[in-house]
Amino acid sequence: MAIRTQGTKLYFWDPDSAEVVQVACVTQMNFPGAPRERIETTCMEEDERSYVPGLATPADASFTINFDPSEPSHQRLYELYDQAVEDVQFAVGWSDGTADPTGDVTGMTFPSTRSFMEYLAAVVDVPYDFAVNAVVATAVALQVSGKGIPHWKTP
């Protein structure tokens, strides 16, 4: 069974207000994995190389939004970038449910009626794209720390 992208939502936990914020008008998201590096264990007398898994190295993530300067979630994303806030909690809410995460001073809490992928990241760029016959868009760049943490929907 495939999961549609329609109904997917992006959230972040605002460390200043201790509230969950839904990012408005997301048009594309790319949250890559965190491939493990390889640690070589080959001895000189061996004819073939051998390895063990090493540390996972998270890749950069990004998401595109149709930017609206009057939208509070867009303003706050720019502020997180401008203030160089580290380890902001982001979550992608899959379309297999509709419940939103909740939040308090400790961060987000995820309902069991929807799947989520949680990431810690810093907003490292908010560039703006202006083009003829288009809307203003931005591809927000994130530097992810650690691996994504799944919170799967309870069957």
Backbone as ProteinMPNN parsed JSONL, in Angstrom:
{"seq_chain_A": "MAIRTQGTKLYFWDPDSAEVVQVACVTQMNFPGAPRERIETTCMEEDERSYVPGLATPADASFTINFDPSEPSHQRLYELYDQAVEDVQFAVGWSDGTADPTGDVTGMTFPSTRSFMEYLAAVVDVPYDFAVNAVVATAVALQVSGKGIPHWKTP", "coords_chain_A": {"N_chain_A": [[0.841, -1.183, 0.0], [0.544, 2.181, -0.804], [1.497, 5.423, 0.427], [-0.039, 8.484, 0.299], [1.141, 11.799, -0.5], [-0.45, 14.0, -0.129], [-1.928, 15.684, 2.497], [0.164, 15.417, 4.196], [2.055, 16.963, 6.74], [4.242, 19.506, 8.036], [5.961, 20.211, 10.995], [7.349, 22.243, 13.644], [8.958, 22.584, 16.818], [8.772, 25.346, 18.766], [11.32, 26.78, 20.475], [11.234, 29.08, 22.042], [8.539, 29.766, 22.637], [7.596, 27.345, 23.466], [5.773, 25.879, 21.988], [4.067, 23.921, 19.495], [4.468, 24.427, 16.078], [2.865, 24.581, 12.994], [4.165, 24.424, 9.77], [3.261, 26.553, 7.241], [1.939, 26.039, 3.956], [3.744, 24.146, 2.644], [5.466, 22.812, -0.082], [7.195, 20.879, -0.943], [9.341, 18.373, 0.398], [12.45, 17.17, 1.638], [13.869, 14.893, 3.436], [16.549, 13.312, 4.002], [18.182, 10.132, 4.682], [20.537, 8.791, 7.121], [23.344, 7.678, 6.364], [25.513, 5.045, 7.408], [28.944, 5.273, 8.16], [31.809, 3.437, 6.989], [33.977, 1.361, 8.741], [37.11, 0.243, 8.318], [38.391, -3.028, 8.744], [40.324, -4.651, 7.782], [43.023, -6.887, 7.721], [46.536, -7.08, 7.007], [47.303, -9.59, 6.038], [45.086, -10.581, 4.795], [43.07, -11.283, 1.842], [40.881, -9.942, 0.965], [38.937, -7.004, 1.597], [37.511, -6.034, 4.753], [34.814, -4.85, 6.818], [33.22, -2.934, 9.459], [30.155, -1.519, 10.674], [30.062, 2.012, 11.073], [29.737, 5.277, 12.527], [26.603, 6.936, 12.082], [25.989, 9.351, 9.63], [24.252, 12.169, 9.338], [22.501, 13.568, 6.581], [22.012, 16.735, 4.898], [18.848, 18.374, 5.119], [15.894, 19.603, 3.457], [13.177, 21.823, 2.728], [10.554, 23.133, 0.738], [8.716, 26.113, 0.56], [5.881, 28.105, -0.288], [6.488, 31.271, 0.109], [5.235, 33.567, 2.451], [5.337, 36.698, 3.665], [3.655, 37.61, 5.686], [2.907, 35.422, 7.117], [2.996, 33.825, 10.197], [4.434, 31.376, 10.797], [6.345, 31.291, 8.782], [7.76, 33.635, 9.251], [8.835, 32.974, 11.749], [10.497, 30.797, 11.127], [12.479, 32.141, 9.652], [13.507, 33.734, 11.73], [14.58, 31.727, 13.415], [16.662, 30.89, 11.793], [18.117, 33.342, 11.573], [18.868, 33.777, 14.221], [20.502, 31.655, 14.667], [19.676, 29.251, 15.95], [20.131, 26.187, 17.524], [19.468, 22.643, 17.186], [16.586, 22.397, 16.775], [13.445, 20.934, 17.111], [11.966, 19.121, 14.626], [9.184, 17.747, 12.834], [7.724, 15.458, 10.619], [4.512, 14.905, 9.723], [2.842, 12.187, 8.647], [0.513, 11.24, 6.019], [-1.182, 9.298, 6.956], [-2.894, 9.769, 8.99], [-4.537, 12.361, 10.933], [-4.083, 13.737, 13.262], [-2.49, 16.244, 15.187], [0.806, 16.894, 16.538], [1.444, 17.538, 20.018], [2.733, 19.948, 22.387], [5.044, 20.915, 24.974], [7.114, 22.361, 27.539], [9.16, 20.53, 27.289], [9.248, 19.657, 24.684], [7.965, 18.118, 21.651], [5.126, 15.909, 21.655], [3.891, 12.892, 20.39], [0.93, 11.752, 18.831], [-0.596, 8.47, 18.764], [-2.103, 7.893, 16.588], [-1.222, 8.573, 14.124], [1.539, 8.506, 11.844], [4.849, 9.709, 12.385], [7.946, 11.341, 11.565], [10.696, 12.309, 13.308], [13.089, 14.901, 13.729], [16.13, 16.474, 14.739], [17.347, 19.642, 14.121], [19.095, 22.446, 12.671], [18.146, 25.547, 11.301], [19.683, 26.54, 8.488], [19.697, 28.066, 6.192], [17.675, 30.38, 4.404], [16.807, 31.005, 1.577], [15.446, 33.119, -1.018], [13.357, 32.742, -3.852], [12.636, 34.455, -6.697], [10.683, 34.798, -9.542], [9.508, 35.354, -12.905], [6.027, 35.287, -13.454], [5.313, 33.618, -11.273], [5.149, 32.455, -7.84], [6.632, 33.755, -4.832], [9.098, 31.761, -3.502], [10.818, 29.62, -1.166], [13.549, 27.524, -0.444], [14.065, 26.079, 2.307], [16.897, 25.335, 4.166], [18.207, 22.746, 6.17], [20.414, 21.696, 8.752], [20.843, 18.626, 9.839], [20.993, 16.918, 12.942], [22.065, 13.879, 14.128], [20.083, 10.836, 13.703], [16.905, 10.434, 12.008], [13.95, 9.918, 13.925], [11.561, 7.499, 14.051], [8.057, 7.547, 14.684], [5.71, 5.442, 14.708], [2.389, 4.936, 13.51], [-0.064, 3.442, 15.534], [-1.376, 0.267, 14.907]], "CA_chain_A": [[0.0, 0.0, 0.0], [1.298, 3.432, -0.906], [1.038, 6.549, 1.253], [-0.103, 9.741, -0.456], [1.765, 12.97, 0.115], [-1.502, 14.937, 0.242], [-2.259, 15.525, 3.907], [1.403, 15.451, 4.968], [2.292, 18.283, 7.342], [5.538, 19.72, 8.673], [5.856, 20.942, 12.261], [8.542, 22.417, 14.471], [8.718, 23.0, 18.19], [9.387, 26.65, 18.975], [11.956, 26.759, 21.793], [10.908, 30.279, 22.824], [7.159, 29.731, 23.125], [7.314, 25.959, 23.874], [4.573, 25.474, 21.268], [4.234, 23.278, 18.196], [4.075, 25.304, 14.98], [2.757, 23.934, 11.689], [4.696, 25.252, 8.69], [2.208, 26.765, 6.244], [2.141, 25.96, 2.511], [4.905, 23.368, 2.209], [5.216, 22.237, -1.405], [8.13, 19.784, -1.178], [10.229, 18.091, 1.535], [13.485, 16.17, 1.415], [14.535, 14.528, 4.677], [17.29, 12.091, 3.665], [18.611, 9.281, 5.785], [21.827, 9.022, 7.75], [24.118, 6.468, 6.089], [26.621, 4.729, 8.308], [30.277, 5.189, 7.578], [32.397, 2.106, 7.094], [35.276, 1.298, 9.42], [37.826, -0.904, 7.751], [39.006, -3.95, 9.709], [41.147, -5.565, 6.994], [44.409, -7.13, 8.131], [47.42, -7.153, 5.843], [47.395, -10.94, 5.491], [43.832, -10.945, 4.134], [42.985, -11.018, 0.413], [39.709, -9.11, 0.727], [38.678, -6.015, 2.643], [36.384, -6.268, 5.652], [34.353, -3.608, 7.444], [32.146, -2.925, 10.437], [29.445, -0.241, 10.554], [30.53, 3.112, 11.914], [28.753, 6.282, 12.924], [25.664, 7.44, 11.078], [26.242, 10.746, 9.3], [23.028, 12.707, 8.75], [22.619, 14.466, 5.437], [21.214, 17.951, 5.01], [17.445, 18.272, 4.74], [15.344, 20.859, 2.944], [11.769, 21.844, 2.359], [10.192, 24.313, -0.037], [7.43, 26.711, 0.913], [5.468, 29.337, -0.949], [6.757, 32.176, 1.222], [4.312, 34.678, 2.699], [5.931, 37.457, 4.757], [2.695, 37.847, 6.768], [2.622, 34.14, 7.767], [3.833, 33.703, 11.395], [5.369, 30.243, 10.763], [7.443, 31.659, 7.886], [8.556, 34.628, 9.986], [9.574, 32.29, 12.824], [11.587, 30.038, 10.504], [13.559, 33.081, 9.372], [14.115, 34.109, 13.013], [15.424, 30.61, 13.862], [17.878, 30.992, 10.976], [18.842, 34.564, 11.915], [19.4, 33.641, 15.581], [21.356, 30.455, 14.679], [19.174, 28.347, 16.99], [20.533, 24.8, 17.271], [18.651, 21.516, 17.633], [15.147, 22.623, 16.747], [12.736, 19.673, 16.869], [11.076, 19.125, 13.47], [8.46, 16.484, 12.656], [6.895, 15.284, 9.435], [3.315, 14.126, 10.011], [2.448, 11.466, 7.436], [-0.903, 11.364, 5.663], [-1.957, 8.147, 7.451], [-3.698, 10.256, 10.105], [-4.722, 13.818, 10.9], [-3.802, 14.328, 14.573], [-1.284, 17.071, 15.287], [1.559, 16.696, 17.774], [1.274, 18.556, 21.052], [4.035, 20.346, 22.9], [5.194, 21.621, 26.244], [8.482, 22.852, 27.7], [10.127, 19.467, 26.972], [9.241, 19.374, 23.257], [6.754, 17.559, 21.051], [4.597, 14.588, 21.982], [3.257, 12.423, 19.17], [-0.212, 10.855, 19.009], [-0.4, 7.14, 18.176], [-3.05, 7.729, 15.489], [-0.583, 9.078, 12.907], [2.987, 8.283, 11.805], [5.689, 10.903, 12.359], [9.406, 11.233, 11.593], [11.204, 13.416, 14.118], [14.475, 15.274, 13.455], [16.715, 17.655, 15.365], [18.045, 20.329, 13.042], [19.246, 23.899, 12.699], [17.824, 26.207, 10.037], [20.963, 27.125, 8.07], [19.535, 29.006, 5.085], [16.313, 30.68, 3.962], [16.941, 31.816, 0.359], [14.182, 33.432, -1.68], [13.351, 32.631, -5.308], [11.695, 35.336, -7.38], [10.686, 34.527, -10.971], [8.369, 35.875, -13.639], [4.839, 34.436, -13.495], [5.47, 32.614, -10.212], [5.055, 32.983, -6.48], [7.899, 33.749, -4.116], [9.303, 30.484, -2.817], [12.113, 29.448, -0.52], [13.946, 26.158, -0.107], [14.685, 26.19, 3.625], [17.919, 24.305, 4.346], [18.394, 22.312, 7.555], [21.526, 20.826, 9.11], [20.272, 17.643, 10.747], [21.87, 16.286, 13.934], [21.595, 12.544, 14.455], [19.181, 10.169, 12.76], [15.479, 10.626, 12.192], [13.332, 8.98, 14.864], [10.191, 7.225, 13.644], [6.965, 7.332, 15.625], [4.765, 4.818, 13.819], [0.982, 4.862, 13.873], [-0.448, 2.173, 16.152], [-2.422, -0.373, 14.084]], "C_chain_A": [[0.883, 1.243, 0.0], [0.68, 4.495, 0.008], [1.066, 7.808, 0.399], [0.659, 10.845, 0.271], [0.716, 14.001, 0.533], [-1.922, 14.653, 1.682], [-1.022, 15.475, 4.799], [1.611, 16.867, 5.498], [3.671, 18.314, 7.986], [5.344, 20.613, 9.891], [7.248, 21.219, 12.812], [8.116, 22.895, 15.85], [9.485, 24.289, 18.405], [10.0, 26.698, 20.374], [11.655, 27.988, 22.653], [9.502, 30.22, 23.419], [6.76, 28.366, 23.675], [6.008, 25.465, 23.243], [4.959, 24.776, 19.965], [3.682, 24.211, 17.131], [3.989, 24.469, 13.703], [3.276, 24.895, 10.643], [3.636, 25.338, 7.594], [2.751, 26.618, 4.825], [3.469, 25.314, 2.097], [4.56, 22.723, 0.872], [6.131, 21.055, -1.714], [8.988, 19.622, 0.065], [11.245, 17.033, 1.124], [14.224, 15.969, 2.739], [15.275, 13.222, 4.425], [17.669, 11.307, 4.91], [19.949, 9.706, 6.36], [22.689, 7.773, 7.534], [25.268, 6.29, 7.08], [27.933, 4.726, 7.541], [30.808, 3.781, 7.772], [33.755, 2.223, 7.769], [35.973, 0.04, 8.92], [38.513, -1.714, 8.843], [39.943, -4.944, 9.017], [42.562, -5.658, 7.565], [45.263, -7.322, 6.879], [47.489, -8.549, 5.234], [46.135, -11.38, 4.747], [43.852, -10.547, 2.663], [41.8, -10.119, 0.053], [39.507, -8.158, 1.896], [37.491, -6.452, 3.499], [36.081, -4.975, 6.407], [33.372, -3.906, 8.568], [31.435, -1.573, 10.299], [29.984, 0.786, 11.542], [29.392, 4.043, 12.288], [27.838, 6.645, 11.759], [25.939, 8.926, 10.878], [25.002, 11.323, 8.631], [23.338, 13.649, 7.595], [21.785, 15.721, 5.706], [19.791, 17.671, 4.549], [17.004, 19.615, 4.181], [13.846, 20.704, 2.739], [11.476, 23.168, 1.682], [8.825, 24.799, 0.42], [7.151, 27.879, -0.036], [5.485, 30.404, 0.142], [5.765, 33.329, 1.26], [4.867, 35.461, 3.878], [4.968, 37.778, 5.899], [2.357, 36.571, 7.532], [3.552, 33.954, 8.973], [4.821, 32.531, 11.358], [6.554, 30.543, 9.856], [8.353, 32.69, 8.55], [9.427, 33.934, 11.032], [10.71, 31.445, 12.264], [12.769, 30.952, 10.188], [14.26, 33.504, 10.662], [15.016, 32.999, 13.545], [16.733, 30.582, 13.089], [18.725, 32.169, 11.445], [19.51, 34.471, 13.285], [20.313, 32.429, 15.742], [20.98, 29.504, 15.819], [19.521, 26.91, 16.603], [19.475, 23.82, 17.769], [17.178, 21.86, 17.823], [14.49, 21.287, 16.41], [11.757, 19.874, 15.715], [10.375, 17.779, 13.406], [7.644, 16.539, 11.379], [5.731, 14.387, 9.839], [2.81, 13.5, 8.722], [0.947, 11.593, 7.213], [-1.734, 10.163, 6.107], [-2.785, 8.491, 8.687], [-3.8, 11.763, 10.01], [-4.369, 14.499, 12.217], [-2.488, 15.1, 14.542], [-0.514, 16.705, 16.548], [1.212, 17.81, 18.764], [2.66, 18.896, 21.589], [3.943, 21.002, 24.253], [6.657, 22.023, 26.357], [9.54, 21.803, 27.355], [10.191, 19.143, 25.487], [7.93, 18.785, 22.806], [6.426, 16.188, 21.609], [3.749, 14.162, 20.792], [2.085, 11.493, 19.46], [0.043, 9.527, 18.295], [-1.314, 6.891, 16.975], [-2.506, 8.25, 14.158], [0.907, 8.778, 12.988], [3.716, 9.618, 11.699], [7.157, 10.489, 12.214], [9.909, 12.492, 12.267], [12.681, 13.638, 13.811], [14.881, 16.428, 14.361], [17.555, 18.342, 14.299], [18.159, 21.814, 13.345], [18.868, 24.436, 11.324], [19.081, 26.956, 9.607], [20.855, 28.049, 6.861], [18.054, 29.151, 4.757], [16.434, 31.584, 2.73], [15.588, 32.024, -0.314], [14.355, 33.339, -3.189], [12.242, 33.507, -5.862], [11.801, 35.041, -8.874], [9.442, 35.132, -11.6], [7.252, 34.831, -13.634], [4.923, 33.294, -12.485], [5.201, 33.27, -8.868], [6.439, 32.948, -5.851], [7.998, 32.447, -3.332], [10.653, 30.512, -2.121], [12.32, 27.974, -0.232], [14.745, 26.247, 1.192], [15.658, 25.022, 3.803], [18.118, 24.031, 5.832], [19.665, 21.487, 7.679], [21.013, 19.89, 10.204], [21.357, 17.115, 11.684], [21.284, 14.926, 14.275], [20.671, 11.984, 13.39], [17.742, 10.59, 13.041], [14.922, 9.553, 13.112], [11.895, 8.738, 14.412], [9.255, 7.071, 14.839], [5.82, 6.768, 14.779], [3.346, 4.817, 14.398], [0.694, 3.48, 14.451], [-1.554, 1.546, 15.324], [-3.73, -0.543, 14.844]], "O_chain_A": [[1.863, 1.316, 0.741], [-0.511, 4.454, 0.314], [2.105, 8.151, -0.165], [0.801, 10.823, 1.493], [0.957, 14.791, 1.446], [-2.233, 13.515, 2.034], [-1.142, 15.488, 6.024], [1.373, 17.846, 4.79], [4.195, 17.29, 8.423], [4.657, 21.632, 9.83], [8.207, 20.517, 12.488], [7.068, 23.517, 16.024], [10.706, 24.327, 18.247], [9.268, 26.661, 21.363], [11.809, 27.935, 23.873], [9.302, 30.584, 24.577], [5.701, 28.236, 24.288], [5.24, 24.734, 23.867], [6.032, 25.011, 19.41], [2.57, 24.725, 17.258], [4.922, 23.739, 13.368], [2.877, 26.059, 10.619], [3.173, 24.317, 7.084], [3.876, 27.022, 4.533], [4.219, 25.875, 1.297], [3.481, 22.152, 0.714], [5.868, 20.304, -2.654], [9.33, 20.607, 0.719], [10.936, 16.119, 0.359], [15.085, 16.765, 3.114], [14.711, 12.143, 4.609], [17.493, 11.768, 6.037], [20.429, 10.815, 6.126], [22.761, 6.909, 8.408], [25.897, 7.253, 7.519], [28.011, 4.235, 6.415], [30.317, 3.029, 8.613], [34.573, 3.072, 7.414], [35.478, -1.075, 9.085], [39.136, -1.159, 9.748], [40.312, -5.962, 9.603], [43.206, -4.648, 7.85], [44.752, -7.685, 5.819], [47.711, -8.681, 4.031], [46.125, -12.446, 4.133], [44.545, -9.609, 2.272], [41.738, -9.595, -1.059], [39.859, -8.465, 3.035], [36.589, -7.147, 3.03], [36.952, -4.129, 6.609], [32.774, -4.98, 8.625], [32.041, -0.595, 9.86], [30.314, 0.468, 12.685], [28.232, 3.637, 12.353], [28.256, 6.657, 10.601], [26.102, 9.67, 11.846], [24.723, 11.005, 7.475], [24.3, 14.415, 7.629], [20.963, 15.755, 6.622], [19.566, 16.823, 3.685], [17.655, 20.636, 4.402], [13.328, 19.596, 2.597], [12.073, 24.194, 2.009], [7.904, 24.011, 0.637], [8.069, 28.545, -0.516], [4.6, 30.438, 0.997], [5.491, 33.976, 0.249], [4.874, 34.947, 4.997], [5.411, 38.179, 6.976], [1.597, 36.622, 8.5], [4.771, 33.927, 8.803], [5.944, 32.673, 11.842], [7.665, 30.092, 10.134], [9.575, 32.619, 8.421], [10.604, 34.26, 11.187], [11.782, 31.382, 12.866], [13.921, 30.588, 10.425], [15.485, 33.621, 10.684], [16.095, 33.277, 14.069], [17.788, 30.289, 13.651], [19.922, 32.013, 11.687], [20.592, 35.021, 13.488], [20.843, 32.193, 16.828], [21.841, 29.019, 16.552], [19.238, 26.475, 15.487], [18.688, 24.136, 18.662], [16.604, 21.642, 18.89], [14.947, 20.586, 15.508], [10.837, 20.687, 15.804], [10.914, 16.776, 13.873], [6.967, 17.526, 11.092], [5.936, 13.245, 10.25], [2.395, 14.209, 7.806], [0.206, 12.003, 8.107], [-2.879, 10.021, 5.679], [-3.316, 7.6, 9.35], [-3.22, 12.377, 9.114], [-4.356, 15.728, 12.283], [-1.505, 14.659, 13.947], [-1.11, 16.254, 17.527], [0.747, 18.882, 18.378], [3.639, 18.215, 21.283], [2.916, 21.566, 24.63], [7.371, 22.022, 25.354], [10.702, 22.153, 27.147], [11.094, 18.424, 25.058], [6.907, 18.923, 23.478], [7.308, 15.414, 21.982], [2.984, 14.957, 20.247], [2.219, 10.551, 20.241], [0.811, 9.472, 17.335], [-1.302, 5.8, 16.405], [-3.246, 8.355, 13.18], [1.483, 8.793, 14.076], [3.264, 10.536, 11.014], [7.559, 9.423, 12.68], [9.59, 13.605, 11.849], [13.437, 12.68, 13.652], [14.05, 17.268, 14.707], [18.381, 17.703, 13.646], [17.419, 22.36, 14.164], [19.226, 23.85, 10.302], [19.503, 27.898, 10.277], [21.815, 28.745, 6.532], [17.285, 28.191, 4.822], [16.194, 32.788, 2.819], [14.691, 31.191, -0.186], [15.357, 33.792, -3.741], [11.067, 33.328, -5.543], [12.905, 35.035, -9.419], [8.449, 35.39, -10.92], [7.507, 33.637, -13.792], [4.636, 32.142, -12.812], [5.046, 34.488, -8.775], [7.311, 32.197, -6.288], [7.085, 32.086, -2.589], [11.519, 31.325, -2.447], [11.397, 27.266, 0.169], [15.957, 26.465, 1.17], [15.287, 23.863, 3.614], [18.188, 24.952, 6.646], [19.963, 20.67, 6.808], [20.78, 20.305, 11.339], [22.495, 16.893, 11.271], [20.123, 14.835, 14.672], [20.495, 12.57, 12.321], [17.403, 11.034, 14.138], [15.372, 8.408, 13.081], [11.092, 9.67, 14.39], [9.636, 6.527, 15.875], [5.046, 7.529, 14.197], [3.146, 4.711, 15.608], [1.154, 2.47, 13.919], [-2.565, 2.194, 15.053], [-4.701, -1.062, 14.293]]}, "name": "protein", "num_of_chains": 1, "seq": "MAIRTQGTKLYFWDPDSAEVVQVACVTQMNFPGAPRERIETTCMEEDERSYVPGLATPADASFTINFDPSEPSHQRLYELYDQAVEDVQFAVGWSDGTADPTGDVTGMTFPSTRSFMEYLAAVVDVPYDFAVNAVVATAVALQVSGKGIPHWKTP"}
